[in-house]
Amino acid sequence: MDELREYQVNVGIHLSHHRLKILEYLTKHRTHPTVDIIYKNLSKEIHTLSKTTIYKHDTIKVFTSKGIVQELTMEEKEVRYDADTTQHAHFHTLL
């Protein structure tokens, strides 16, 4: 958690508990979650969290604009997020 705080300070992002927890979730879960998945999992731990906090209050926008998280459009209406910003391939399997 301290490393994430330091990283956010170094890239000039306002620190908040919610932002730290969202970034921590993204770095620990390499499943390329959607905002809904992030919310579903973190809202169990953070009762004051809302989808608005994650998406509309610019948390995800700030992370993507600063290059901390990359946005992946896997399907036409489904956006996912990846904290691994190194160059690597993404595959989508259809069941």
Buried (B, 14 or more C-beta within 10 A) or exposed (E): EEEBEEBBEEEEBEEEEBBBBBBBBBBEBEEBBBBEBBBEEBBEEBEEBEBEBBBEBBBBEBBBEEEBBBEBEEEEEEBBBBBEEEEEEEEEEEE
